[in-house]
Amino acid sequence: WYRYFLDWCDTFPSPPPGELDPLKQPGLVYVWRDMQIAWRLMVLIHSVALLAARPGALAPEQWGRIYRMIEDHAGRVCGEARKQLPKEPGGRVPFNHFLHKGAALIYAGVLYPEFAGAEEWVEVGRQAVHEYNRQHTYSDGGSEEACPSYSHFISRCHLDACVLLDTNGRRAVPGLRRSIVKQ
């Protein structure tokens, strides 16, 4: 697993913070599109859970590198999501990529409360999930994106956020539970 992780980092290195703008760097648009960092964050979080079940799976320095990358990626995702939250009433948020960022932030903040940014990650994640659900999920549970495969992905992001917050005694996202039942 660790060799795969190193290859992944070498093949798709993280750009310096603040230097990625897919519109100005078209060659990177499919490598470090906004959702790439959120996906890698989620894969790392799930991998840690699986690897932790195997004592001795990784050396301490290997664990350290993984945890540093989780913290780095959560900070990047938080910065992107924070910029995309509405600045004024009625402001719109992006589609499913934005929701995925919110769910990833809730995962990182709830599961790694020892990180300095964890509380902000949870709060920005909650706001992102709330705004996405409020703006892009219809009252009957359908999605504005109107695609069956997206509906599954959207429902899963909503469910993960709800379960993580509830299980860990965190404040719920308003209206999310009701929306999940309809989805």
Secondary structure, DSSP 8 states (H G I E B T S, - for coil): -HHHHHHHHHHS----TT---TTT-GGGTTTS-HHHHHHHHHHHHHHHHHHHTSTTSS-HHHHHHHHHHHHHHHHHHHHHHHHHS-SSTT----SHHHHHHHHHHHHHHHH-TTSTTHHHHHHHHHHHHHHHHHHHB-TTS-BTT--HHHHHHHHHHHHHHHHHHHHTT----TTHHHHHHH-
